[in-house]
């Protein structure tokens, strides 16, 4: 690995890249990602979920396509070699698949309608506030970027959901042939989302930046124009993160209301399996995996990616040296583009590797992240050495290309550390989760106590890793170094997304297998795939939260520089007051989201119990009303997602305009420090409870303590308590951190200066007759 690094450094010292180099690199890498996504999609589509027939004089089944044409290549199309799976069961698979697809489409269309309404309102707010209080040109361009970010994020989430629904039944089909084919099908489908999302994001941000440059013609010569332009580009991050917030919260409420309702009414009340087709909430539960854990998660990480790039661009535009070089300005996007190619190489290692048993699943997924990190290390150093000047001033610090390269590497490896720590605390292969499972012997209360303790303890190492990364990055390149370390952590995003999306696909595949009655062997395979998926989903959340902390801090620095605050004085009463309020906001936000899940889950439980009063449903004679449960989750999520979203998006505006930038700086710092630790704890606690339940279900404590036992019921209760933590409030908190910060950056030109304070203080000081030497309101006293 050292040889390529040395070669890149030598090239960097001797080669001066032309100005079109970033465009070529970004477009080429994005195109490669799109082509890879298309290839992976075609491979997933090659698995047929149609009914099977038998060939004459052959004991090997062959597939029949939806148009009725048989595939005649024996070696290529041997999909259904398991004689125990007859055509009627595959018809059930198709029927269940259609139910899930219809429910997911219905929810997303309604969610996107509500989202579009809110986006139009908030876009108008951006235009009016920036136009009247700064200038109409920058307001207009910020709105254009805002809608571009919102639209691209929506499309990315929708693509992920469609591919996941497309792949879940196909993974079930391949599970009839063993763990290897099922794993490959699920992972290849997940890779479609991983590569398409990152490619779209990198390309869209580049196009927005280049298009805006055509208007702001003096970007490379006038520092004020450069700052104005890239603050408008940051509107892209606001749009992306706004969609992410509503997708995460709305999808999380949907999926956890259905999940909790299905578990309590099914497992606890009636002792039936998790995905029993007699349970009226089972389809809603499987729909939720797609709209919450796929569409919501995709939009979330899209927002992280957009926010980190926007943070780096805004801070670079404030540098007296970097804004003069288009190559230097585009370095963050080039780095992201190269990450696509690196992740593609790592993906080939995994899908060509051998997963022959259930014991190979977890190592294969972990190795994927490790391989991508190792390969990305020299690649990121090469990008920084080639595209950044050898010396430059940024964030009032004298830095260089090799120092920024070290910042990127620090973020890259911090992400890997956070991922492995998350895996340790959420996988039942390790002691912490097994301790939670063991505690279930004596009831639900010990299970919950041990789970909470695990979550709190799991915060320690990630926070220490982030603290070291922040110190190193700031010492080397100021807030620009922090932004680049965030990009380093997200440079392997295609891999992280693929690993994350793999889990919900396998979860759906297991549900379909049980509902279709495919037998214990198939269900065992899908359970093992799902258990590994739960852990990888937790790893993905860890990456998202870690990157959110770095992005939020970088955006905070960009905001402080934009409003010319200088230093943030915690002894200033407004700053400290804002700090306390900001630290409180994650608790308020979590209270809203968890209560929303509880309210919707109560309604779901009542509906399931009502349907179970019909003896024909519980006996399996009559089909439950699945669509009624889907409607309950849909209505509840759409109604309940508005208040948490408004809290996050309006809080920085209210504080900034009424109480000034000192109070807003405290608000951002408080929400960052409090939100990161709450998010890590909530996500890991919920993940541990989920896998502790699965560990009990596998019979590790004997047949008397397996499914249906009192120990199992205690573990199920712990799992249901953790559901809203790991899939609703926990993941959404990292969006709170990013979105509040980037909204503050975009609206920074409209906020009053530190000298005059906010509107409320101006009115107060005017009424009290307090003015400074320039006859302006004081804006508050200091200790």
C-alpha positions in Angstrom: 0.0 0.0 0.0 2.9 2.4 0.6 4.1 2.2 -3.0 0.9 3.6 -4.5 0.9 6.3 -1.9 4.5 7.3 -2.7 3.8 7.3 -6.4 0.7 9.5 -6.0 2.7 12.0 -3.9 5.4 12.2 -6.5 2.9 12.7 -9.3 1.2 15.5 -7.2 4.5 17.3 -6.9 5.1 17.3 -10.6 1.7 17.5 -12.3 -0.6 20.5 -12.5 -4.1 19.4 -13.3 -6.2 21.4 -15.8 -9.4 23.0 -14.5 -11.6 20.5 -16.2 -10.1 17.6 -14.3 -12.6 17.7 -11.5 -15.5 17.6 -14.0 -14.0 14.6 -15.8 -13.3 12.7 -12.5 -16.7 13.4 -10.9 -18.8 12.6 -14.0 -16.8 9.5 -14.8 -17.0 8.1 -11.3 -20.7 8.9 -11.1 -21.3 7.2 -14.4 -19.4 4.1 -13.2 -21.6 4.0 -10.1 -24.8 4.2 -12.2 -23.6 1.5 -14.5 -22.7 -0.7 -11.5 -26.2 -0.2 -10.1 -27.7 -1.2 -13.4 -25.6 -4.3 -13.6 -26.5 -5.3 -10.0 -30.2 -4.7 -10.8 -30.1 -6.9 -13.8 -28.5 -9.7 -11.8 -31.2 -9.4 -9.2 -33.9 -9.4 -11.9 -32.4 -12.7 -13.2 -34.0 -14.5 -10.3 -37.6 -15.4 -11.3 -40.4 -15.6 -8.7 -42.8 -17.1 -11.2 -44.5 -20.5 -10.7 -42.5 -23.6 -11.6 -43.2 -26.6 -13.8 -41.4 -29.9 -14.3 -39.6 -30.9 -17.3 -40.3 -34.3 -18.8 -37.7 -36.9 -17.9 -36.0 -34.5 -15.5 -36.1 -34.1 -11.8 -34.9 -30.5 -12.0 -37.5 -27.7 -12.0 -37.2 -24.9 -14.4 -38.5 -21.3 -14.4 -41.3 -19.8 -16.3 -41.2 -16.0 -16.8 -44.1 -13.8 -16.3 -44.8 -13.8 -20.0 -45.0 -17.5 -20.1 -41.7 -18.2 -21.8 -39.6 -21.0 -20.4 -35.9 -20.6 -19.8 -34.1 -23.6 -21.5 -30.5 -23.2 -20.3 -30.2 -26.0 -17.6 -27.0 -24.6 -16.0 -28.1 -21.0 -16.0 -31.6 -21.3 -14.9 -31.7 -24.0 -12.2 -33.5 -21.8 -9.7 -35.9 -24.3 -8.1 -34.0 -27.5 -7.5 -35.8 -28.0 -4.2 -38.6 -30.5 -4.8 -40.2 -29.7 -1.4 -41.2 -26.3 -2.7 -44.2 -26.6 -5.0 -45.8 -24.1 -7.4 -48.6 -23.2 -4.9 -46.0 -21.9 -2.4 -44.4 -19.8 -5.0 -47.8 -18.4 -5.9 -48.1 -17.4 -2.2 -44.7 -15.7 -2.5 -45.9 -13.7 -5.4 -49.2 -12.8 -3.6 -47.4 -11.6 -0.5 -44.9 -9.7 -2.6 -47.7 -7.8 -4.2 -49.3 -7.0 -0.9 -46.0 -5.5 0.4 -45.3 -3.6 -2.8 -48.8 -2.1 -2.9 -48.6 -1.0 0.7 -45.1 0.5 0.3 -46.2 2.4 -2.8 -49.3 3.7 -1.2 -47.5 5.0 1.9 -44.7 6.7 -0.1 -47.0 8.4 -2.5 -49.0 9.9 0.4 -45.9 10.8 2.3 -44.3 12.5 -0.7 -47.5 14.5 -1.2 -47.4 15.9 2.3 -43.6 16.4 2.0 -44.0 18.4 -1.2 -46.5 20.7 0.5 -44.1 21.4 3.3 -41.1 21.8 1.0 -43.0 24.4 -1.0 -43.8 26.3 2.2 -40.2 26.1 3.4 -38.8 27.0 0.0 -41.0 30.1 0.0 -39.7 30.9 3.5 -36.1 30.7 2.3 -36.8 33.0 -0.6 -38.7 35.6 1.4 -36.3 35.8 4.4 -33.1 35.7 2.3 -34.6 38.0 -0.3 -35.8 40.7 2.0 -33.0 40.6 4.6 -30.0 39.9 2.3 -30.6 39.9 -1.5 -33.1 38.3 -3.9 -30.4 36.6 -6.2 -28.8 34.6 -3.4 -32.3 33.7 -2.1 -33.4 32.5 -5.5 -30.4 30.3 -6.0 -30.7 28.9 -2.5 -34.3 27.9 -3.2 -33.2 26.3 -6.5 -30.5 24.3 -4.6 -33.0 23.5 -1.9 -35.6 21.9 -4.3 -32.8 20.1 -6.2 -31.6 18.5 -2.9 -35.1 17.6 -1.9 -36.0 16.1 -5.2 -32.7 14.1 -5.6 -33.1 12.8 -2.0 -36.7 11.7 -2.7 -35.7 9.9 -5.9 -32.8 8.2 -4.1 -35.0 6.9 -1.3 -37.7 5.8 -3.8 -35.2 3.8 -5.9 -34.0 2.1 -2.7 -37.5 1.2 -1.7 -38.4 -0.2 -5.1 -35.3 -2.3 -5.4 -35.7 -3.7 -1.8 -39.3 -4.7 -2.6 -38.2 -6.1 -5.9 -35.5 -8.2 -4.1 -37.2 -9.5 -1.0 -39.2 -12.3 -2.6 -36.2 -13.2 -4.8 -34.0 -13.6 -1.7 -36.7 -15.9 -0.3 -36.6 -17.9 -3.5 -32.8 -18.2 -3.4 -33.0 -19.3 0.2 -34.5 -22.5 -1.0 -31.1 -23.3 -2.5 -28.9 -22.4 0.5 -27.4 -19.5 2.3 -24.9 -18.6 -0.4 -27.4 -17.8 -3.2 -29.7 -16.0 -0.8 -26.9 -13.9 0.6 -25.6 -12.9 -2.9 -29.1 -12.0 -4.1 -29.8 -9.8 -1.0 -26.4 -8.1 -1.1 -26.4 -7.4 -4.8 -29.8 -5.8 -4.6 -28.6 -3.7 -1.7 -25.7 -2.6 -3.7 -28.1 -1.1 -6.3 -29.1 1.5 -3.7 -25.6 2.0 -2.4 -24.1 3.0 -5.7 -27.0 4.8 -7.3 -27.6 7.0 -4.3 -23.9 8.2 -4.0 -23.6 8.6 -7.7 -26.7 10.8 -7.9 -25.6 12.9 -4.9 -22.1 13.6 -6.2 -23.3 14.4 -9.7 -26.1 16.6 -8.5 -24.0 18.7 -6.2 -21.4 19.1 -8.9 -24.0 20.2 -11.5 -25.5 22.7 -9.0 -22.1 24.1 -8.2 -21.1 24.4 -11.8 -24.4 26.0 -12.9 -24.2 28.6 -10.1 -20.7 29.4 -11.2 -22.0 30.4 -14.6 -24.0 33.1 -12.9 -21.4 34.1 -10.2 -18.7 34.7 -12.8 -16.1 36.2 -10.4 -16.2 33.2 -8.0 -12.5 32.6 -8.3 -11.4 36.2 -7.9 -13.9 37.8 -5.5 -14.0 36.1 -2.0 -17.3 37.7 -1.2 -18.9 36.2 -4.3 -17.4 32.8 -3.6 -18.9 32.8 -0.1 -22.3 33.9 -1.4 -22.4 31.3 -4.1 -21.5 28.3 -1.9 -23.9 29.4 0.9 -26.6 29.2 -1.8 -25.2 25.7 -2.8 -25.7 24.7 0.8 -29.4 24.9 0.2 -29.0 21.5 -1.5 -28.0 20.1 1.9 -31.0 21.7 3.5 -33.3 20.1 1.0 -31.7 16.7 1.3 -31.7 16.7 5.1 -35.3 18.0 5.2 -36.5 15.0 3.2 -34.3 12.8 5.3 -35.9 14.0 8.5 -39.5 13.4 7.4 -38.6 10.1 5.7 -36.9 8.9 8.8 -39.5 10.0 11.2 -42.5 9.1 9.1 -41.1 5.8 8.0 -39.9 5.0 11.5 -43.3 5.7 13.0 -44.9 3.5 10.3 -42.6 0.5 10.7 -42.4 0.5 14.5 -46.1 1.0 15.0 -46.7 -2.1 12.9 -43.8 -4.0 14.4 -44.8 -3.3 18.1 -48.4 -4.1 17.3 -47.6 -7.3 15.5 -45.2 -8.5 18.3 -47.5 -7.7 21.2 -50.7 -9.1 19.7 -49.0 -12.0 18.0 -46.2 -13.3 20.1 -47.2 -12.2 23.5 -51.0 -12.4 23.4 -51.5 -15.4 21.1 -48.0 -17.1 21.1 -47.9 -17.2 17.3 -44.7 -16.7 15.2 -43.4 -13.3 14.3 -44.4 -13.4 10.6 -47.5 -15.7 10.9 -49.9 -14.9 8.0 -52.8 -15.0 10.5 -51.5 -11.8 12.2 -53.3 -8.9 10.6 -50.3 -6.5 11.2 -47.8 -8.8 9.4 -48.0 -7.1 6.0 -47.7 -3.6 7.6 -44.7 -4.8 9.5 -43.0 -5.9 6.3 -44.0 -2.7 4.4 -42.4 -0.8 7.3 -39.1 -2.4 6.7 -39.0 -0.9 3.2 -40.4 2.6 3.9 -38.5 3.1 7.2 -35.3 1.1 7.0 -34.8 1.5 3.3 -36.3 4.7 2.0 -35.8 6.5 5.3 -32.3 5.3 5.8 -31.4 6.0 2.2 -32.6 9.6 2.5 -30.8 9.9 5.9 -27.4 8.9 4.5 -28.0 11.0 1.4 -28.5 13.9 3.7 -25.2 13.1 5.5 -23.4 12.9 2.2 -24.9 16.2 0.9 -24.3 18.0 4.2 -20.6 16.9 4.5 -19.9 18.1 0.9 -21.7 21.4 1.4 -19.9 22.0 4.7 -16.5 21.5 3.0 -17.5 23.7 0.1 -18.8 26.5 2.3 -15.7 26.5 4.5 -13.3 26.3 1.5 -15.1 29.3 0.0 -14.2 31.3 3.1 -10.5 30.6 2.6 -8.4 33.4 0.9 -6.5 30.7 -1.0 -8.8 27.8 -1.8 -11.6 29.8 -3.4 -9.1 30.9 -6.1 -8.7 27.4 -7.4 -11.7 25.4 -8.9 -9.7 22.2 -8.5 -9.2 22.9 -4.8 -12.9 23.8 -4.4 -14.1 20.6 -6.0 -11.7 18.3 -4.0 -14.6 17.1 -1.7 -16.6 15.9 -4.6 -13.6 14.3 -6.3 -12.9 12.4 -3.1 -16.5 11.2 -3.0 -16.3 10.1 -6.6 -13.2 8.1 -6.1 -14.9 6.5 -3.1 -17.5 5.1 -5.6 -14.7 3.3 -7.5 -13.0 2.0 -4.3 -16.3 0.6 -3.0 -17.0 -1.1 -6.3 -13.7 -3.0 -6.0 -14.6 -3.9 -2.4 -18.0 -5.1 -3.5 -16.5 -7.4 -6.1 -14.4 -9.1 -3.3 -17.6 -9.8 -1.4 -20.0 -11.0 -4.1 -17.2 -13.2 -5.6 -16.3 -14.5 -2.2 -17.5 -17.7 -0.6 -20.5 -17.6 1.8 -21.1 -21.3 2.2 -22.6 -21.4 5.7 -24.3 -19.1 8.2 -21.0 -18.6 10.0 -19.6 -16.9 6.9 -22.3 -14.1 6.7 -21.1 -11.7 9.4 -17.4 -11.9 8.5 -18.2 -11.3 4.9 -20.1 -8.1 5.7 -17.5 -6.9 8.2 -14.7 -7.6 5.7 -16.5 -5.5 3.1 -16.2 -2.4 5.3 -12.6 -3.2 6.2 -11.5 -3.8 2.6 -13.1 -0.5 1.5 -11.4 1.4 4.3 -8.0 0.0 3.5 -8.3 0.7 -0.2 -9.7 4.2 0.4 -6.7 5.2 2.5 -4.1 5.6 -0.3 -6.8 6.8 -2.7 -7.9 9.6 -0.4 -4.2 10.7 0.1 -3.7 10.8 -3.7 -6.8 12.9 -4.3 -5.7 15.5 -1.6 -2.2 15.6 -2.9 -3.3 16.1 -6.5 -6.1 18.6 -6.2 -5.2 20.8 -3.2 -2.4 23.4 -3.1 0.8 22.4 -1.3 0.2 25.3 1.2 -2.9 27.4 1.9 -4.7 29.3 4.6 -8.1 28.0 5.8 -10.0 28.6 9.0 -7.2 31.0 10.1 -4.8 28.1 10.1 -1.8 27.5 7.7 -2.4 24.1 6.3 -1.3 21.9 3.3 -2.5 19.1 1.1 -0.8 16.4 3.2 -2.4 17.7 6.4 -5.8 17.6 4.9 -5.1 14.0 3.7 -4.4 13.1 7.3 -7.7 14.6 8.3 -9.5 12.4 5.7 -7.7 9.3 6.9 -8.5 10.1 10.5 -12.2 10.3 9.7 -12.0 7.2 7.5 -10.5 5.0 10.3 -12.6 6.6 13.0 -15.7 5.4 11.1 -14.3 1.9 11.0 -13.6 1.9 14.7 -17.2 3.1 15.4 -18.5 0.4 13.1 -16.7 -2.4 14.9 -17.6 -1.1 18.3 -21.3 -0.9 17.2 -21.0 -4.5 15.9 -19.6 -5.6 19.3 -22.4 -4.1 21.3 -25.3 -5.3 19.0 -24.3 -8.7 17.7 -25.2 -11.9 19.7 -21.8 -13.3 18.7 -20.4 -11.2 21.6 -20.9 -11.1 25.3 -22.9 -7.8 25.8 -26.0 -9.0 23.8 -25.8 -12.5 25.4 -25.9 -10.9 28.8 -29.1 -9.1 27.8 -30.5 -12.4 26.6 -29.5 -14.2 29.8 -31.2 -11.5 31.9 -34.5 -12.4 30.2 -34.6 -15.6 32.3 -36.0 -13.6 35.3 -38.4 -11.4 33.3 -38.7 -8.3 31.2 -37.4 -5.8 33.8 -33.9 -7.3 34.0 -33.8 -7.5 30.2 -34.6 -3.8 30.0 -32.1 -2.8 32.7 -29.2 -4.7 31.1 -30.2 -3.3 27.7 -30.1 0.3 28.9 -26.8 -0.3 30.6 -25.4 -1.7 27.4 -26.5 1.4 25.4 -25.0 3.8 27.8 -21.7 2.0 27.8 -21.6 1.7 24.0 -21.3 5.5 23.8 -17.8 5.7 25.4 -15.5 4.4 22.6 -17.3 6.2 19.7 -17.2 9.5 21.5 -13.5 9.1 22.4 -12.8 8.2 18.7 -14.7 11.2 17.5 -13.0 13.5 20.0 -9.5 12.4 18.9 -10.5 12.8 15.2 -11.9 16.3 15.8 -8.7 17.4 17.7 -6.4 16.0 15.0 -8.4 17.4 12.2 -8.8 20.9 13.7 -5.1 21.1 14.6 -4.2 20.3 11.0 -6.7 22.2 9.0 -9.3 23.9 11.3 -13.0 23.5 10.6 -12.1 22.5 7.0 -10.2 19.6 8.3 -13.2 18.5 10.3 -15.4 18.7 7.2 -12.9 16.6 5.3 -12.7 14.1 8.1 -16.5 13.8 7.8 -16.1 13.2 4.1 -13.4 10.6 4.9 -15.9 8.7 7.1 -18.5 8.9 4.3 -16.1 8.2 1.4 -17.0 4.5 1.6 -20.7 5.4 1.7 -21.6 3.1 -1.2 -20.4 0.1 0.9 -22.0 1.3 4.1 -25.3 1.8 2.4 -25.1 -1.6 0.7 -24.4 -3.3 4.1 -27.2 -1.3 5.7 -29.8 -2.0 3.1 -29.0 -5.7 3.1 -30.6 -6.1 6.5 -34.2 -5.0 5.7 -34.2 -7.1 2.5 -33.3 -10.2 4.5 -35.9 -9.3 7.2 -38.6 -9.1 4.5 -37.4 -12.4 2.9 -37.7 -14.2 6.3 -41.3 -12.8 6.7 -42.2 -14.0 3.2 -40.7 -17.4 3.8 -42.8 -17.9 7.0 -46.0 -16.6 5.5 -45.6 -18.8 2.4 -44.9 -21.8 4.6 -41.6 -22.7 3.1 -40.4 -24.8 6.0 -37.9 -24.6 8.9 -34.8 -25.0 6.7 -35.5 -21.9 4.6 -36.6 -20.0 7.6 -33.4 -20.9 9.4 -31.4 -19.4 6.5 -33.4 -16.2 6.4 -33.2 -15.9 10.2 -29.4 -16.0 10.1 -29.3 -13.6 7.2 -31.7 -11.3 9.1 -29.7 -11.5 12.4 -26.5 -10.4 10.5 -28.6 -7.7 8.9 -29.7 -6.3 12.2 -26.1 -5.9 13.2 -25.0 -4.3 9.9 -28.0 -1.9 10.2 -26.7 -0.9 13.6 -23.2 -0.4 12.0 -24.8 1.8 9.4 -26.5 3.9 12.0 -23.1 4.2 13.8 -21.5 5.6 10.7 -24.5 8.0 10.1 -24.3 9.3 13.7 -20.5 9.6 13.7 -20.5 11.5 10.4 -23.4 13.7 11.6 -21.3 14.8 14.6 -18.4 15.8 12.3 -20.7 17.4 9.7 -22.6 19.3 12.4 -19.4 20.6 13.9 -18.0 21.6 10.5 -21.2 23.4 9.7 -21.2 25.0 13.1 -17.7 26.4 12.3 -19.0 27.6 8.9 -21.9 29.4 10.6 -19.6 31.1 13.1 -17.4 32.3 10.3 -20.3 33.4 8.2 -21.8 35.7 10.9 -18.4 36.9 11.9 -18.9 35.8 15.5 -15.2 35.3 16.1 -15.2 33.0 19.1 -18.1 31.4 20.9 -18.1 32.6 24.5 -19.9 30.1 26.8 -20.0 32.7 29.6 -22.2 35.0 27.5 -25.7 34.5 29.0 -27.4 34.2 25.7 -24.9 31.6 24.5 -25.1 29.5 27.6 -28.9 29.8 27.6 -28.9 28.6 24.0 -26.6 25.7 25.0 -29.1 24.5 27.6 -32.0 24.7 25.2 -30.0 23.0 22.4 -29.1 20.2 24.8 -32.8 19.8 25.6 -34.0 19.6 22.0 -32.9 16.0 21.4 -34.9 14.9 24.5 -38.0 16.9 23.3 -37.6 15.5 19.8 -37.2 11.9 21.1 -40.2 12.3 23.4 -42.4 13.3 20.4 -41.2 10.5 18.2 -41.4 7.7 20.8 -44.8 8.9 21.9 -46.0 8.9 18.3 -44.9 5.3 17.9 -46.7 4.4 21.2 -49.9 6.1 20.1 -49.9 4.4 16.7 -48.9 1.0 18.2 -51.8 1.2 20.7 -54.2 1.7 17.8 -52.6 -1.2 15.9 -52.8 -3.5 18.9 -56.5 -2.7 19.3 -57.2 -3.4 15.6 -55.3 -6.7 15.7 -57.1 -7.8 18.8 -60.4 -6.9 17.2 -59.7 -9.0 14.2 -58.6 -11.9 16.4 -62.0 -12.0 18.0 -63.1 -13.6 14.7 -62.1 -17.3 15.4 -61.8 -18.0 11.7 -58.8 -15.7 11.4 -56.8 -17.2 14.3 -57.6 -20.7 13.0 -56.4 -19.8 9.5 -59.7 -20.3 7.7 -60.2 -16.6 6.9 -57.6 -14.1 5.7 -57.1 -11.0 8.0 -57.7 -7.5 6.8 -54.1 -6.5 6.1 -55.0 -3.3 4.4 -56.7 -1.9 7.5 -53.5 -2.3 9.5 -51.4 -0.7 6.7 -53.9 2.2 6.7 -53.5 2.7 10.5 -49.7 2.9 10.2 -49.9 5.2 7.2 -52.4 7.7 8.8 -50.6 7.7 12.1 -47.1 8.3 10.6 -48.2 11.1 8.3 -50.1 12.9 11.1 -47.3 12.5 13.7 -44.3 13.3 11.6 -45.2 17.0 11.2 -44.5 18.3 14.8 -41.0 16.8 15.2 -40.1 18.0 11.7 -41.3 21.5 12.5 -39.4 21.5 15.8 -36.1 20.8 14.1 -36.5 23.1 11.1 -38.0 26.1 12.9 -36.0 26.1 16.1 -32.8 27.7 14.6 -34.8 30.3 12.7 -36.8 31.3 15.8 -33.7 31.5 18.0 -31.6 33.2 15.4 -34.1 35.9 14.4 -35.4 36.5 17.9 -32.4 36.1 20.2 -29.4 36.5 17.9 -26.5 34.5 16.6 -24.9 34.2 20.1 -28.0 32.2 21.3 -28.1 30.3 18.1 -24.4 29.3 18.4 -25.2 27.9 21.8 -28.3 26.1 20.5 -26.2 24.3 17.8 -23.4 23.3 20.2 -25.9 22.0 22.8 -27.9 19.9 20.3 -24.7 18.5 18.8 -23.2 17.3 22.1 -26.4 16.0 23.5 -27.8 14.5 20.3 -24.8 12.5 19.3 -24.7 10.6 22.6 -28.4 10.0 22.8 -28.4 8.7 19.2 -25.6 6.2 19.8 -27.2 5.0 23.0 -30.7 4.6 21.6 -29.6 2.9 18.4 -27.3 0.4 20.1 -29.8 -0.4 22.9 -32.5 -1.2 20.5 -30.2 -3.3 18.3 -29.0 -5.3 21.3 -32.6 -6.0 22.5 -33.5 -7.1 19.0 -30.6 -9.6 18.7 -31.0 -10.8 22.3 -34.6 -11.8 21.3 -33.2 -13.7 18.3 -30.6 -15.4 20.4 -33.3 -16.7 22.7 -35.5 -17.8 19.7 -32.6 -19.9 18.4 -32.9 -22.2 21.5 -29.5 -21.5 23.1 -31.2 -21.8 26.5 -33.0 -25.0 25.8 -36.3 -26.0 24.3 -38.2 -24.8 27.4 -36.8 -21.3 27.0 -37.3 -20.9 23.3 -40.2 -19.5 21.3 -43.4 -19.1 23.2 -41.7 -19.4 26.6 -41.8 -16.8 29.4 -38.1 -16.1 28.8 -39.0 -15.4 25.1 -41.9 -13.2 26.0 -39.6 -11.1 28.3 -37.1 -10.8 25.4 -39.9 -9.7 23.1 -41.0 -7.0 25.5 -37.4 -5.7 25.6 -37.4 -5.8 21.8 -40.6 -3.8 21.5 -39.3 -1.2 23.9 -36.2 -0.8 21.8 -38.0 -0.7 18.4 -38.8 3.1 18.5 -35.3 3.8 19.9 -33.3 2.1 17.2 -35.5 2.8 14.2 -37.3 6.1 14.9 -35.8 8.5 17.5 -32.2 7.3 17.5 -31.5 7.5 13.7 -33.5 10.7 13.3 -31.4 12.5 16.0 -28.4 12.6 13.7 -30.6 14.4 11.1 -31.5 16.9 13.8 -27.9 17.7 14.3 -27.1 18.2 10.6 -30.3 20.0 9.6 -30.3 22.6 12.3 -26.7 23.4 11.5 -27.1 23.7 7.8 -30.3 25.7 8.1 -28.3 28.2 10.2 -25.6 28.4 7.5 -28.0 29.1 4.7 -29.9 31.7 6.7 -26.7 33.3 8.1 -26.8 36.3 5.8 -30.3 37.1 7.0 -29.6 37.0 10.8 -28.7 40.2 12.6 -25.0 40.8 13.3 -23.6 40.0 16.8 -23.4 43.7 17.4 -27.1 44.3 17.1 -28.5 41.0 18.6 -31.8 39.4 17.8 -35.1 41.1 17.2 -36.4 40.4 20.7 -33.3 41.9 22.3 -33.4 44.9 20.0 -37.0 45.6 21.1 -36.1 45.0 24.7 -33.0 47.3 24.6 -34.9 50.0 22.7 -37.6 50.0 25.2 -35.1 50.1 28.1 -33.1 52.8 26.3 -29.9 50.7 26.3 -27.6 51.7 23.3 -23.9 51.3 22.6 -21.4 53.9 21.5 -22.7 53.6 17.9 -26.3 54.3 19.0 -27.2 50.6 18.3 -29.0 48.4 20.7 -26.6 46.5 23.0 -28.2 43.1 22.3 -27.7 41.7 25.8 -25.1 42.0 28.6 -22.2 39.7 29.4 -20.9 38.3 32.7 
